[in-house]
Amino acid sequence: MASQERITVHNLAGNPSPPSKTKQTRLTPNPTDLKNTSDDAIPNYLNSLKFRQDHRLTDTRLALGYGAFALAAACFLWDRQLGFEGTKYWTAAAVAVYALLNGVLTYWVTYVERGVVYQGTAPDGSKVSIATSTQKNVPVYNVKITVTPAGSGSGSSSKQAPSQTIELDRSFTGWFDVQGHFVALPFQTMLATAVPAIGKADPKRVAAAATAAPPSGAAGSYSSELLEADAATLDALLASSSSEATGADATAAAAAGKKTKRRKA
């Protein structure tokens, strides 16, 4: 019988896997692979909330990379067609330009992008920039979120609201199950409860986080994300709760009306 293979994220944290009757090959996932999967989920989630993604960083990186590749391909072609002696000066110039393009590309990735995986504009006009990173052999997802309020870039406003920086560090076990599968709900809830601009666009996720930890007379029963949330996120939670309560009341009233009519009949 063929052995079943699955990736166990708990192995990264050093937790022993539960015994199983079937023979399984335990594979330790690379934190870089977990980071890449989580990074890919960020634009999918935010774009579904009507965020407008800005691709300028990615487009510039691609332009530099493809430009260097096109130059190397042209150098190969003219050397093959015309020979080295007839194109050695052109080849020397191409090598210099190729080195320059790669140097600019390295500078762009290291000092301009700096791990940014998403840039976009929220439905309320605020700009959101998300940078992520991991450390070697450490299954922790480090997220740095910069939120610039709407209108902060215009010079006409007398008072410009400062940008807000939110830093998170969460274990990958929060949204990867024991089989290594990505679970979107806890990942999206983490972002919605931590970033006000995302919480406004997705109040249902904030409301779900609140109902998951109902109050029991002590502040410790609330999740840490809700305790650290600001007024904007709490307003989004209140609006979602109010709308849900109004819908429930309307449904109850309609049901009561139907029962009354049946009794009269």
C-alpha angles and dihedrals in degrees: 000000000000115000118245118238126204137160115241114201092193089069088071091061092048096249114146116243118243116258116264133193093222120074109250133182110225114217121192108219121224114245087226090061091049090049093050091051091049092046091054090053094057099069091040090055099041095044089053087059091058095261113156108228120218112218099183095109093049093043092053092049092049092047092053093046096047091043091057090046092050091050092051091048092050091049090052093049098049091044090054094046101039104023131238099281094055095047105031094111091047089048092051090051091047091052091052092049091045091053090047093051092049090048091052090047092052091049091048094052095042104040106018106036094030094180097317109159099171139028122173150132122259122225089257091057099255118133120234126198120184124193123181136191143168137200124235113277092354114116095211124120111217113200127185114190122188117194119192113192120236114275095019092118096053117097094210095075114089095209118039118197112235122244118261121224120202121188123195133180115189134166117249088232087076092076105013116079126218090272093055095253119146114241112202101196100069091040092053091044090054091055095042094051095044102044118054094205091055092043091055091052093046109030091159091069090051091048091049090053090052095049090047089063108035119189118262100181095284132084091225091074091070121088117257091241092060093046090054095043119115130227095274093056092046090050089054090050091050092049092051092047092048093050092048091048092049091051091049092050091050091050092049092048092051091050091049090051092053091051091050092051091050092052092050091051 
